[in-house]
Amino acid sequence: MEQDKNIRPWGRYDVLEEETGFKVKRIAVAPGQRLSYQQHARRSEFWTIVAGEALVTQNDKQTKKIVGETVTVPIGMKHRIQNIGSTTVIFIEVQIGDYLGEDDIKRFADDYGRAH
């Protein structure tokens, strides 16, 4: 299966697998970068950190995550991941829901001018 490569200002993501009801991504966040503070209306997410050191924000509470640790993001929870180390943070994201489109994102804050 050919991977779907998507470059973003913070790094990139690759869709590894997608079928009805779920999607699996490999997400790489460059040192010093972070994703927007966001929430989803129609999907939950499950992350496993496989490289690097991250700061995860969930409903305004921050926790540090390292290799082997996991994060659960229920539908509607505000969330963000930030690379606080000197090497790329890589995590595997499993999305589960009835709609998995990239437009199911409500951004509350964004370093790249994409909040709405």
Secondary structure as GFF3:
##gff-version 3
##sequence-region A 1 116
A	DSSP	beta_strand	4	8	.	.	.	ID=ss1
A	DSSP	beta_strand	11	19	.	.	.	ID=ss2
A	DSSP	beta_strand	22	29	.	.	.	ID=ss3
A	DSSP	beta_strand	37	39	.	.	.	ID=ss4
A	DSSP	beta_strand	43	51	.	.	.	ID=ss5
A	DSSP	beta_strand	54	58	.	.	.	ID=ss6
A	DSSP	beta_strand	61	65	.	.	.	ID=ss7
A	DSSP	beta_strand	70	73	.	.	.	ID=ss8
A	DSSP	beta_strand	79	83	.	.	.	ID=ss9
A	DSSP	beta_strand	89	97	.	.	.	ID=ss10
A	DSSP	beta_strand	106	109	.	.	.	ID=ss11
###
